[in-house]
Amino acid sequence: MVLVTNSKQSAFSNQLSAISFQQSAFSNQLMRYAHATRTAIGSKPG
């Protein structure tokens, strides 16, 4: 019984860490995109 609960908990925490990893990867992508956009805007002849 305890083993079942533990495996469920670890599966849940694995899911949570996977979600937070996806979130950080997504925000990293956003940062890169924003940086590229700023660079493109800054390099345009004005």
CHARMM-style PDB file with segment names, atoms N, HN, CA, C and O in Angstrom:
ATOM      1  N   MET     1       0.837  -1.203   0.000  1.00  0.00      PROA
ATOM      2  CA  MET     1       0.000   0.000   0.000  1.00  0.00      PROA
ATOM      3  C   MET     1       0.870   1.250   0.000  1.00  0.00      PROA
ATOM      4  O   MET     1       0.635   2.189  -0.761  1.00  0.00      PROA
ATOM      5  N   VAL     2       1.874   1.245   0.863  1.00  0.00      PROA
ATOM      6  HN  VAL     2       2.065   0.482   1.481  1.00  0.00      PROA
ATOM      7  CA  VAL     2       2.773   2.393   0.937  1.00  0.00      PROA
ATOM      8  C   VAL     2       3.544   2.542  -0.369  1.00  0.00      PROA
ATOM      9  O   VAL     2       3.778   3.654  -0.841  1.00  0.00      PROA
ATOM     10  N   LEU     3       3.941   1.395  -0.952  1.00  0.00      PROA
ATOM     11  HN  LEU     3       3.751   0.492  -0.568  1.00  0.00      PROA
ATOM     12  CA  LEU     3       4.695   1.430  -2.207  1.00  0.00      PROA
ATOM     13  C   LEU     3       3.869   2.057  -3.326  1.00  0.00      PROA
ATOM     14  O   LEU     3       4.377   2.844  -4.124  1.00  0.00      PROA
ATOM     15  N   VAL     4       2.590   1.697  -3.371  1.00  0.00      PROA
ATOM     16  HN  VAL     4       2.177   1.058  -2.722  1.00  0.00      PROA
ATOM     17  CA  VAL     4       1.709   2.250  -4.406  1.00  0.00      PROA
ATOM     18  C   VAL     4       1.628   3.765  -4.264  1.00  0.00      PROA
ATOM     19  O   VAL     4       1.724   4.501  -5.247  1.00  0.00      PROA
ATOM     20  N   THR     5       1.448   4.220  -3.019  1.00  0.00      PROA
ATOM     21  HN  THR     5       1.370   3.623  -2.221  1.00  0.00      PROA
ATOM     22  CA  THR     5       1.351   5.655  -2.771  1.00  0.00      PROA
ATOM     23  C   THR     5       2.643   6.353  -3.167  1.00  0.00      PROA
ATOM     24  O   THR     5       2.615   7.413  -3.793  1.00  0.00      PROA
ATOM     25  N   ASN     6       3.775   5.759  -2.803  1.00  0.00      PROA
ATOM     26  HN  ASN     6       3.797   4.899  -2.294  1.00  0.00      PROA
ATOM     27  CA  ASN     6       5.060   6.368  -3.131  1.00  0.00      PROA
ATOM     28  C   ASN     6       5.267   6.462  -4.638  1.00  0.00      PROA
ATOM     29  O   ASN     6       5.743   7.480  -5.142  1.00  0.00      PROA
ATOM     30  N   SER     7       4.910   5.400  -5.355  1.00  0.00      PROA
ATOM     31  HN  SER     7       4.524   4.574  -4.946  1.00  0.00      PROA
ATOM     32  CA  SER     7       5.114   5.425  -6.804  1.00  0.00      PROA
ATOM     33  C   SER     7       4.194   6.457  -7.447  1.00  0.00      PROA
ATOM     34  O   SER     7       4.573   7.114  -8.417  1.00  0.00      PROA
ATOM     35  N   LYS     8       2.984   6.598  -6.906  1.00  0.00      PROA
ATOM     36  HN  LYS     8       2.676   6.064  -6.119  1.00  0.00      PROA
ATOM     37  CA  LYS     8       2.080   7.621  -7.429  1.00  0.00      PROA
ATOM     38  C   LYS     8       2.654   9.004  -7.174  1.00  0.00      PROA
ATOM     39  O   LYS     8       2.628   9.870  -8.049  1.00  0.00      PROA
ATOM     40  N   GLN     9       3.172   9.203  -5.965  1.00  0.00      PROA
ATOM     41  HN  GLN     9       3.192   8.499  -5.255  1.00  0.00      PROA
ATOM     42  CA  GLN     9       3.736  10.500  -5.617  1.00  0.00      PROA
ATOM     43  C   GLN     9       4.930  10.825  -6.496  1.00  0.00      PROA
ATOM     44  O   GLN     9       5.064  11.954  -6.968  1.00  0.00      PROA
ATOM     45  N   SER    10       5.798   9.850  -6.720  1.00  0.00      PROA
ATOM     46  HN  SER    10       5.690   8.933  -6.336  1.00  0.00      PROA
ATOM     47  CA  SER    10       6.991  10.116  -7.518  1.00  0.00      PROA
ATOM     48  C   SER    10       6.609  10.361  -8.979  1.00  0.00      PROA
ATOM     49  O   SER    10       7.237  11.175  -9.656  1.00  0.00      PROA
ATOM     50  N   ALA    11       5.592   9.667  -9.464  1.00  0.00      PROA
ATOM     51  HN  ALA    11       5.081   9.006  -8.914  1.00  0.00      PROA
ATOM     52  CA  ALA    11       5.121   9.911 -10.826  1.00  0.00      PROA
ATOM     53  C   ALA    11       4.574  11.331 -10.925  1.00  0.00      PROA
ATOM     54  O   ALA    11       4.804  12.027 -11.913  1.00  0.00      PROA
ATOM     55  N   PHE    12       3.851  11.752  -9.893  1.00  0.00      PROA
ATOM     56  HN  PHE    12       3.664  11.186  -9.090  1.00  0.00      PROA
ATOM     57  CA  PHE    12       3.289  13.099  -9.873  1.00  0.00      PROA
ATOM     58  C   PHE    12       4.394  14.143  -9.839  1.00  0.00      PROA
ATOM     59  O   PHE    12       4.339  15.130 -10.572  1.00  0.00      PROA
ATOM     60  N   SER    13       5.401  13.934  -8.990  1.00  0.00      PROA
ATOM     61  HN  SER    13       5.446  13.132  -8.394  1.00  0.00      PROA
ATOM     62  CA  SER    13       6.492  14.907  -8.899  1.00  0.00      PROA
ATOM     63  C   SER    13       7.329  14.900 -10.176  1.00  0.00      PROA
ATOM     64  O   SER    13       7.872  15.933 -10.569  1.00  0.00      PROA
ATOM     65  N   ASN    14       7.436  13.737 -10.824  1.00  0.00      PROA
ATOM     66  HN  ASN    14       6.995  12.898 -10.505  1.00  0.00      PROA
ATOM     67  CA  ASN    14       8.117  13.681 -12.117  1.00  0.00      PROA
ATOM     68  C   ASN    14       7.373  14.532 -13.138  1.00  0.00      PROA
ATOM     69  O   ASN    14       7.985  15.242 -13.937  1.00  0.00      PROA
ATOM     70  N   GLN    15       6.037  14.450 -13.102  1.00  0.00      PROA
ATOM     71  HN  GLN    15       5.540  13.873 -12.454  1.00  0.00      PROA
ATOM     72  CA  GLN    15       5.219  15.241 -14.005  1.00  0.00      PROA
ATOM     73  C   GLN    15       5.423  16.726 -13.727  1.00  0.00      PROA
ATOM     74  O   GLN    15       5.569  17.526 -14.651  1.00  0.00      PROA
ATOM     75  N   LEU    16       5.431  17.085 -12.448  1.00  0.00      PROA
ATOM     76  HN  LEU    16       5.312  16.435 -11.697  1.00  0.00      PROA
ATOM     77  CA  LEU    16       5.616  18.483 -12.070  1.00  0.00      PROA
ATOM     78  C   LEU    16       6.956  19.006 -12.550  1.00  0.00      PROA
ATOM     79  O   LEU    16       7.033  20.109 -13.090  1.00  0.00      PROA
ATOM     80  N   SER    17       8.008  18.233 -12.360  1.00  0.00      PROA
ATOM     81  HN  SER    17       7.946  17.336 -11.920  1.00  0.00      PROA
ATOM     82  CA  SER    17       9.331  18.697 -12.779  1.00  0.00      PROA
ATOM     83  C   SER    17       9.409  18.773 -14.301  1.00  0.00      PROA
ATOM     84  O   SER    17      10.093  19.642 -14.841  1.00  0.00      PROA
ATOM     85  N   ALA    18       8.717  17.875 -14.995  1.00  0.00      PROA
ATOM     86  HN  ALA    18       8.161  17.169 -14.556  1.00  0.00      PROA
ATOM     87  CA  ALA    18       8.678  17.937 -16.456  1.00  0.00      PROA
ATOM     88  C   ALA    18       7.969  19.208 -16.900  1.00  0.00      PROA
ATOM     89  O   ALA    18       8.395  19.865 -17.850  1.00  0.00      PROA
ATOM     90  N   ILE    19       6.884  19.553 -16.210  1.00  0.00      PROA
ATOM     91  HN  ILE    19       6.538  19.020 -15.438  1.00  0.00      PROA
ATOM     92  CA  ILE    19       6.139  20.776 -16.536  1.00  0.00      PROA
ATOM     93  C   ILE    19       7.006  22.001 -16.294  1.00  0.00      PROA
ATOM     94  O   ILE    19       7.054  22.899 -17.135  1.00  0.00      PROA
ATOM     95  N   SER    20       7.689  22.050 -15.162  1.00  0.00      PROA
ATOM     96  HN  SER    20       7.650  21.320 -14.479  1.00  0.00      PROA
ATOM     97  CA  SER    20       8.517  23.222 -14.865  1.00  0.00      PROA
ATOM     98  C   SER    20       9.691  23.308 -15.830  1.00  0.00      PROA
ATOM     99  O   SER    20      10.140  24.403 -16.166  1.00  0.00      PROA
ATOM    100  N   PHE    21      10.194  22.153 -16.281  1.00  0.00      PROA
ATOM    101  HN  PHE    21       9.829  21.263 -16.008  1.00  0.00      PROA
ATOM    102  CA  PHE    21      11.268  22.153 -17.273  1.00  0.00      PROA
ATOM    103  C   PHE    21      10.759  22.723 -18.592  1.00  0.00      PROA
ATOM    104  O   PHE    21      11.444  23.516 -19.238  1.00  0.00      PROA
ATOM    105  N   GLN    22       9.541  22.312 -18.991  1.00  0.00      PROA
ATOM    106  HN  GLN    22       8.985  21.669 -18.466  1.00  0.00      PROA
ATOM    107  CA  GLN    22       8.942  22.843 -20.214  1.00  0.00      PROA
ATOM    108  C   GLN    22       8.750  24.347 -20.093  1.00  0.00      PROA
ATOM    109  O   GLN    22       9.009  25.086 -21.043  1.00  0.00      PROA
ATOM    110  N   GLN    23       8.292  24.809 -18.920  1.00  0.00      PROA
ATOM    111  HN  GLN    23       8.080  24.209 -18.149  1.00  0.00      PROA
ATOM    112  CA  GLN    23       8.067  26.233 -18.725  1.00  0.00      PROA
ATOM    113  C   GLN    23       9.362  27.009 -18.860  1.00  0.00      PROA
ATOM    114  O   GLN    23       9.390  28.058 -19.503  1.00  0.00      PROA
ATOM    115  N   SER    24      10.440  26.506 -18.259  1.00  0.00      PROA
ATOM    116  HN  SER    24      10.417  25.654 -17.736  1.00  0.00      PROA
ATOM    117  CA  SER    24      11.712  27.228 -18.327  1.00  0.00      PROA
ATOM    118  C   SER    24      12.258  27.202 -19.748  1.00  0.00      PROA
ATOM    119  O   SER    24      12.854  28.179 -20.201  1.00  0.00      PROA
ATOM    120  N   ALA    25      12.058  26.090 -20.455  1.00  0.00      PROA
ATOM    121  HN  ALA    25      11.574  25.297 -20.086  1.00  0.00      PROA
ATOM    122  CA  ALA    25      12.497  26.026 -21.848  1.00  0.00      PROA
ATOM    123  C   ALA    25      11.708  27.027 -22.684  1.00  0.00      PROA
ATOM    124  O   ALA    25      12.263  27.688 -23.563  1.00  0.00      PROA
ATOM    125  N   PHE    26      10.412  27.132 -22.405  1.00  0.00      PROA
ATOM    126  HN  PHE    26       9.962  26.595 -21.692  1.00  0.00      PROA
ATOM    127  CA  PHE    26       9.558  28.068 -23.138  1.00  0.00      PROA
ATOM    128  C   PHE    26       9.979  29.504 -22.870  1.00  0.00      PROA
ATOM    129  O   PHE    26      10.058  30.306 -23.800  1.00  0.00      PROA
ATOM    130  N   SER    27      10.251  29.844 -21.605  1.00  0.00      PROA
ATOM    131  HN  SER    27      10.187  29.193 -20.850  1.00  0.00      PROA
ATOM    132  CA  SER    27      10.655  31.209 -21.286  1.00  0.00      PROA
ATOM    133  C   SER    27      12.036  31.511 -21.861  1.00  0.00      PROA
ATOM    134  O   SER    27      12.314  32.649 -22.240  1.00  0.00      PROA
ATOM    135  N   ASN    28      12.899  30.506 -21.928  1.00  0.00      PROA
ATOM    136  HN  ASN    28      12.674  29.581 -21.620  1.00  0.00      PROA
ATOM    137  CA  ASN    28      14.200  30.691 -22.578  1.00  0.00      PROA
ATOM    138  C   ASN    28      14.006  31.028 -24.049  1.00  0.00      PROA
ATOM    139  O   ASN    28      14.691  31.897 -24.590  1.00  0.00      PROA
ATOM    140  N   GLN    29      13.071  30.338 -24.694  1.00  0.00      PROA
ATOM    141  HN  GLN    29      12.515  29.633 -24.255  1.00  0.00      PROA
ATOM    142  CA  GLN    29      12.763  30.602 -26.095  1.00  0.00      PROA
ATOM    143  C   GLN    29      12.241  32.024 -26.254  1.00  0.00      PROA
ATOM    144  O   GLN    29      12.635  32.739 -27.175  1.00  0.00      PROA
ATOM    145  N   LEU    30      11.352  32.430 -25.351  1.00  0.00      PROA
ATOM    146  HN  LEU    30      11.032  31.849 -24.602  1.00  0.00      PROA
ATOM    147  CA  LEU    30      10.803  33.782 -25.411  1.00  0.00      PROA
ATOM    148  C   LEU    30      11.903  34.817 -25.263  1.00  0.00      PROA
ATOM    149  O   LEU    30      11.920  35.815 -25.984  1.00  0.00      PROA
ATOM    150  N   MET    31      12.828  34.586 -24.328  1.00  0.00      PROA
ATOM    151  HN  MET    31      12.814  33.775 -23.742  1.00  0.00      PROA
ATOM    152  CA  MET    31      13.935  35.515 -24.115  1.00  0.00      PROA
ATOM    153  C   MET    31      14.770  35.621 -25.379  1.00  0.00      PROA
ATOM    154  O   MET    31      15.139  36.720 -25.795  1.00  0.00      PROA
ATOM    155  N   ARG    32      15.069  34.480 -25.992  1.00  0.00      PROA
ATOM    156  HN  ARG    32      14.770  33.588 -25.655  1.00  0.00      PROA
ATOM    157  CA  ARG    32      15.875  34.476 -27.209  1.00  0.00      PROA
ATOM    158  C   ARG    32      15.157  35.232 -28.321  1.00  0.00      PROA
ATOM    159  O   ARG    32      15.771  36.003 -29.059  1.00  0.00      PROA
ATOM    160  N   TYR    33      13.845  35.002 -28.434  1.00  0.00      PROA
ATOM    161  HN  TYR    33      13.346  34.376 -27.835  1.00  0.00      PROA
ATOM    162  CA  TYR    33      13.056  35.662 -29.470  1.00  0.00      PROA
ATOM    163  C   TYR    33      13.044  37.171 -29.244  1.00  0.00      PROA
ATOM    164  O   TYR    33      13.214  37.947 -30.184  1.00  0.00      PROA
ATOM    165  N   ALA    34      12.844  37.581 -28.000  1.00  0.00      PROA
ATOM    166  HN  ALA    34      12.707  36.950 -27.236  1.00  0.00      PROA
ATOM    167  CA  ALA    34      12.821  39.005 -27.677  1.00  0.00      PROA
ATOM    168  C   ALA    34      14.177  39.633 -27.968  1.00  0.00      PROA
ATOM    169  O   ALA    34      14.248  40.744 -28.493  1.00  0.00      PROA
ATOM    170  N   HSD    35      15.240  38.936 -27.634  1.00  0.00      PROA
ATOM    171  HN  HSD    35      15.182  38.034 -27.207  1.00  0.00      PROA
ATOM    172  CA  HSD    35      16.588  39.449 -27.882  1.00  0.00      PROA
ATOM    173  C   HSD    35      16.828  39.583 -29.384  1.00  0.00      PROA
ATOM    174  O   HSD    35      17.379  40.584 -29.841  1.00  0.00      PROA
ATOM    175  N   ALA    36      16.417  38.578 -30.146  1.00  0.00      PROA
ATOM    176  HN  ALA    36      15.970  37.764 -29.774  1.00  0.00      PROA
ATOM    177  CA  ALA    36      16.593  38.619 -31.602  1.00  0.00      PROA
ATOM    178  C   ALA    36      15.789  39.769 -32.196  1.00  0.00      PROA
ATOM    179  O   ALA    36      16.258  40.458 -33.103  1.00  0.00      PROA
ATOM    180  N   THR    37      14.579  39.975 -31.684  1.00  0.00      PROA
ATOM    181  HN  THR    37      14.198  39.416 -30.948  1.00  0.00      PROA
ATOM    182  CA  THR    37      13.733  41.061 -32.183  1.00  0.00      PROA
ATOM    183  C   THR    37      14.376  42.405 -31.884  1.00  0.00      PROA
ATOM    184  O   THR    37      14.438  43.276 -32.751  1.00  0.00      PROA
ATOM    185  N   ARG    38      14.857  42.574 -30.650  1.00  0.00      PROA
ATOM    186  HN  ARG    38      14.806  41.866 -29.945  1.00  0.00      PROA
ATOM    187  CA  ARG    38      15.517  43.832 -30.280  1.00  0.00      PROA
ATOM    188  C   ARG    38      16.739  44.067 -31.154  1.00  0.00      PROA
ATOM    189  O   ARG    38      16.977  45.185 -31.611  1.00  0.00      PROA
ATOM    190  N   THR    39      17.505  43.021 -31.382  1.00  0.00      PROA
ATOM    191  HN  THR    39      17.312  42.113 -31.011  1.00  0.00      PROA
ATOM    192  CA  THR    39      18.713  43.144 -32.200  1.00  0.00      PROA
ATOM    193  C   THR    39      18.346  43.548 -33.627  1.00  0.00      PROA
ATOM    194  O   THR    39      18.991  44.411 -34.221  1.00  0.00      PROA
ATOM    195  N   ALA    40      17.302  42.915 -34.170  1.00  0.00      PROA
ATOM    196  HN  ALA    40      16.778  42.214 -33.687  1.00  0.00      PROA
ATOM    197  CA  ALA    40      16.880  43.220 -35.540  1.00  0.00      PROA
ATOM    198  C   ALA    40      16.406  44.669 -35.628  1.00  0.00      PROA
ATOM    199  O   ALA    40      16.727  45.373 -36.586  1.00  0.00      PROA
ATOM    200  N   ILE    41      15.644  45.110 -34.633  1.00  0.00      PROA
ATOM    201  HN  ILE    41      15.383  44.538 -33.855  1.00  0.00      PROA
ATOM    202  CA  ILE    41      15.142  46.486 -34.633  1.00  0.00      PROA
ATOM    203  C   ILE    41      16.309  47.462 -34.498  1.00  0.00      PROA
ATOM    204  O   ILE    41      16.356  48.488 -35.177  1.00  0.00      PROA
ATOM    205  N   GLY    42      17.246  47.130 -33.616  1.00  0.00      PROA
ATOM    206  HN  GLY    42      17.208  46.296 -33.065  1.00  0.00      PROA
ATOM    207  CA  GLY    42      18.375  48.023 -33.380  1.00  0.00      PROA
ATOM    208  C   GLY    42      19.303  48.121 -34.578  1.00  0.00      PROA
ATOM    209  O   GLY    42      19.948  49.151 -34.778  1.00  0.00      PROA
ATOM    210  N   SER    43      19.381  47.063 -35.379  1.00  0.00      PROA
ATOM    211  HN  SER    43      18.858  46.227 -35.216  1.00  0.00      PROA
ATOM    212  CA  SER    43      20.326  47.064 -36.491  1.00  0.00      PROA
ATOM    213  C   SER    43      19.724  47.674 -37.755  1.00  0.00      PROA
ATOM    214  O   SER    43      20.429  47.893 -38.740  1.00  0.00      PROA
ATOM    215  N   LYS    44      18.425  47.948 -37.725  1.00  0.00      PROA
ATOM    216  HN  LYS    44      17.852  47.771 -36.924  1.00  0.00      PROA
ATOM    217  CA  LYS    44      17.800  48.564 -38.901  1.00  0.00      PROA
ATOM    218  C   LYS    44      18.302  49.990 -39.063  1.00  0.00      PROA
ATOM    219  O   LYS    44      18.402  50.719 -38.076  1.00  0.00      PROA
ATOM    220  N   PRO    45      18.616  50.398 -40.267  1.00  0.00      PROA
ATOM    221  CA  PRO    45      19.047  51.785 -40.477  1.00  0.00      PROA
ATOM    222  C   PRO    45      17.886  52.742 -40.221  1.00  0.00      PROA
ATOM    223  O   PRO    45      16.823  52.617 -40.829  1.00  0.00      PROA
ATOM    224  N   GLY    46      18.093  53.681 -39.332  1.00  0.00      PROA
ATOM    225  HN  GLY    46      18.956  53.783 -38.838  1.00  0.00      PROA
ATOM    226  CA  GLY    46      17.007  54.568 -38.979  1.00  0.00      PROA
ATOM    227  C   GLY    46      17.446  55.990 -39.075  1.00  0.00      PROA
ATOM    228  OT1 GLY    46      16.658  56.899 -38.812  1.00  0.00      PROA
TER     229      GLY     46
END
